[in-house]
Amino acid sequence: MALIDYRGDMPLLSIQAHYDGVQVLLDEKVRLRRNSRLIVTVLEDSDEDREEFLRMAASGLAGAYSDGEVEYTETDLKR
């Protein structure tokens, strides 16, 4: 795992992390300035939510690539 050296050169950096029941632990090695400001976003870890998202994504793709979808020709794309 490579060390991310973040000293404020970039406006935002997302880092994978998890909560072990006591403290938030970073899943990636990162070097931060002392007293760096952080925003913690808690993600729902639910198989049901993930399954619903996958169903919606599959439905959207099925509609986009259905037999009723308009086929565009090269001429249509040049307009």
ZAKOL-215797 format. One record per residue: x, z, y of N, C-alpha, C in turn. Coordinates in steps of 0.02 Angstrom, whole numbers, always signed. Each point is the difference from the previous one (the first is absolute). Example, Ala and Ser with C-alpha at 12.3 -4.5 7.8 and 13.67 -1.06 7.14 Angstrom:
! ZAKOL-215797
[[+660,+390,-284],[-45,+0,+59],[+45,+0,+60]]
[[-18,-36,+53],[+42,+3,+59],[-39,+37,+55]]
***
This chain:
! ZAKOL-215797
[[+42,+0,-58],[-42,+0,+58],[+45,+0,+62]]
[[-10,-50,+43],[+41,-6,+60],[-22,+49,+54]]
[[+46,+21,+41],[-15,+45,+55],[-23,-41,+59]]
[[-58,+18,+28],[-25,-31,+61],[+25,+42,+58]]
[[+38,-30,+45],[+27,+36,+57],[-44,-15,+60]]
[[-48,+44,+13],[-48,-11,+54],[+17,+47,+57]]
[[+24,-29,+54],[+19,+41,+59],[-41,-19,+61]]
[[-61,-28,-11],[-42,-16,+56],[+9,-71,+25]]
[[+38,-42,-36],[+10,-69,+21],[-63,-42,-10]]
[[-42,+20,-47],[-62,-36,-14],[-57,+44,+24]]
[[-56,-32,+24],[-55,+41,+24],[-35,+40,-54]]
[[-6,-27,-61],[-36,+34,-54],[+36,-12,-66]]
[[-5,+47,-44],[+28,-6,-67],[-47,+35,-48]]
[[-24,-34,-51],[-42,+32,-51],[+43,+19,-59]]
[[-9,+60,-24],[+40,+27,-55],[-48,+27,-53]]
[[+10,-19,-62],[-40,+28,-55],[+17,+73,-8]]
[[-50,+41,-12],[+10,+72,-9],[-56,+27,-45]]
[[+9,+62,-22],[-53,+33,-39],[+2,+75,+16]]
[[-55,+32,-16],[-7,+72,+10],[+4,+34,-67]]
[[+46,+47,-8],[+10,+32,-65],[-40,+65,-8]]
[[-45,+14,+47],[-39,+62,-1],[+29,+52,+47]]
[[+61,-10,+23],[+32,+47,+46],[+22,-36,+64]]
[[+32,-57,-8],[+27,-36,+57],[-5,-75,-10]]
[[+6,-37,+55],[+1,-73,-3],[+72,-20,-15]]
[[+8,-42,-52],[+66,-23,-20],[+4,-76,+9]]
[[+52,-23,+34],[+10,-72,+9],[+23,-30,-66]]
[[-29,-58,-17],[+19,-35,-61],[+57,-49,+11]]
[[+21,-7,+62],[+55,-45,+18],[+52,+40,+39]]
[[+62,-19,-9],[+53,+33,+37],[+1,-29,+71]]
[[-8,+44,+49],[+0,-22,+70],[+36,+52,+42]]
[[+38,-23,+48],[+34,+44,+46],[-37,-2,+66]]
[[-25,+56,+22],[-38,+6,+62],[+37,+44,+50]]
[[-14,-11,+64],[+26,+46,+51],[-35,+67,-8]]
[[+34,+53,+15],[-31,+67,+0],[-59,-1,+48]]
[[-55,+31,-20],[-61,+4,+39],[-34,-67,+11]]
[[+12,-48,-44],[-35,-64,+5],[-75,+12,-5]]
[[-39,-35,+40],[-72,+5,-3],[-25,-41,-59]]
[[-45,+28,-38],[-27,-33,-59],[-76,+1,+2]]
[[-31,-50,-31],[-72,+0,-12],[-9,-3,-75]]
[[-39,+45,-27],[-12,+2,-72],[-71,-26,-13]]
[[-6,-50,-42],[-65,-28,-20],[-10,+15,-73]]
[[-54,+33,-17],[-14,+17,-69],[-44,-56,-29]]
[[+23,-29,-54],[-36,-54,-34],[-39,+28,-59]]
[[-62,-21,-6],[-41,+22,-56],[+29,-28,-64]]
[[+10,+41,-48],[+27,-21,-64],[-55,+1,-52]]
[[-43,-50,+4],[-59,-2,-43],[-3,-65,-38]]
[[-4,+4,-65],[-7,-61,-41],[-65,-35,+16]]
[[-51,+38,+16],[-65,-29,+16],[+4,-43,+64]]
[[+34,+25,+52],[+9,-38,+61],[+41,-63,-13]]
[[+51,+6,-39],[+43,-58,-16],[-40,-52,-38]]
[[-40,+21,-48],[-41,-47,-39],[-50,-35,+45]]
[[-30,+36,+47],[-48,-31,+46],[+35,-51,+44]]
[[+60,+16,+25],[+38,-47,+40],[+16,-63,-40]]
[[+22,+8,-62],[+16,-57,-42],[-61,-43,-14]]
[[-58,+32,-10],[-63,-38,-11],[-17,-41,+62]]
[[+6,+30,+59],[-15,-36,+62],[+49,-57,+11]]
[[+63,+11,-12],[+51,-52,+8],[-14,-58,-48]]
[[-16,+15,-62],[-14,-52,-49],[-62,-39,+19]]
[[-50,+34,+27],[-61,-34,+21],[+15,-48,+58]]
[[+40,+22,+47],[+19,-43,+56],[+38,-61,-23]]
[[+46,+9,-45],[+38,-57,-27],[-44,-47,-39]]
[[-46,+28,-39],[-46,-42,-39],[-42,-44,+47]]
[[-22,+28,+57],[-39,-38,+48],[+42,-54,+34]]
[[+62,+16,+14],[+44,-47,+34],[+19,-59,-45]]
[[+3,+12,-65],[+21,-52,-47],[-56,-21,-48]]
[[-63,+8,+22],[-56,-16,-43],[-12,-76,-3]]
[[-42,-21,-47],[-16,-70,-7],[-35,-27,+62]]
[[-34,+43,+39],[-35,-21,+59],[+43,-5,+62]]
[[+63,+19,-6],[+46,-3,+56],[+14,-72,+20]]
[[+0,-14,+65],[+13,-67,+26],[+72,-19,-16]]
[[+9,-62,-24],[+67,-26,-12],[+20,-41,+61]]
[[+53,+19,+32],[+24,-36,+58],[+51,-52,-21]]
[[-6,-59,+32],[+48,-53,-14],[+58,+4,+50]]
[[+50,-39,-11],[+57,-2,+45],[-22,-24,+69]]
[[-49,-45,+2],[-27,-24,+64],[-34,+56,+38]]
[[-37,+43,-34],[-32,+57,+32],[+51,+46,+32]]
[[+56,+8,-32],[+51,+47,+25],[+37,-28,+60]]
[[+0,-65,+10],[+36,-32,+56],[-42,-2,+63]]
[[-63,+14,-3],[-43,-4,+60],[+20,+50,+52]]
***
